[in-house]
Amino acid sequence: MKLTPRFDRILPLISLVVLGLMVVFLLESNPDYPLVARISNDLPVISVAWFIIALLVIIISTGADLLAKAHPALEHRELLRLPGPLSKIEIVPLFWVLPSAVVVGSFAFFRLFQETLQGTAFILVLVVCGSLLTATLVAQHYVLDRDTDVRDKARVGLQAVAYLVAFGMFSAIANAHYRMIFTGILAFSASVPLAYRLLARNVNDHQRPLSLALTVVGVVIAEAAAMLSFWPAPFLIVGTLLTALFYVMMNLLHHAQAGTLDRRIGWELGIVGAAVFVILTATTL
């Protein structure tokens, strides 16, 4: 008998997060929207919305952690433990990454259209975030299944969500037009967790080669984002290019991990990346 996802826990969790995003959008649409602090003219204003989004990230990460640990596949496995006095608490941070990124990425992307789409952007962020969270939590359940075919399909679903979230985050960063250093830091911070989710083979994968691969991905994406910040192209074009670069790097590293990287794979990924670059560049001329 196949174990089904705990929708009695998943749906209330997602509803709480969507409700929180609704509060954030209502606050931002208020002309008397409360501001907290401005660190620098080159950085966004820190507002109440930041704290609500951070709280939602904690909520969805905690929920995803509990859902993962409730799966029979992890019941008798030794998981990562918190240091010090909290050493009895086990956690699975691999299952935090994508749900958290969905919340942040959905909000960051659709708020770009708040002035032009107004209420439509408000509805879209709630629908898209809720749908992606449902897909993510269900796929994270099935990625622990004993059936190889089921696990493979779940991984494909998680990859699709990861690339969609990457596009949303990269587009939001490109639209911000921060200084190069800030753009690079944000791109690094967005790409490394997603790369960890895509490259980690198990819940406790913290090997040195993986850390090196994640660093390389973050640095390359950060440098590319910083350089593209000088390109007067629409932010959606820049976001697509960064996502294509991220996709090519993830596939190269995945095949390298699996020992299946050969000349044919390299050419295929190179052609895909070059084609995306040429097409998108042509559209901006």
Salt bridges, closest charged atoms under 4 A:
ASP8 OD2 - ARG6 NH2 2.68
GLU28 OE2 - ARG111 NH2 2.66
ASP42 OD2 - ARG179 NE 2.91
ASP65 OD1 - LYS69 NZ 2.95
GLU90 OE2 - ARG81 NH2 3.20
ASP145 OD1 - LYS2 NZ 3.32
ASP152 OD1 - ARG155 NH1 3.31
GLU268 OE2 - ARG264 NH1 2.66
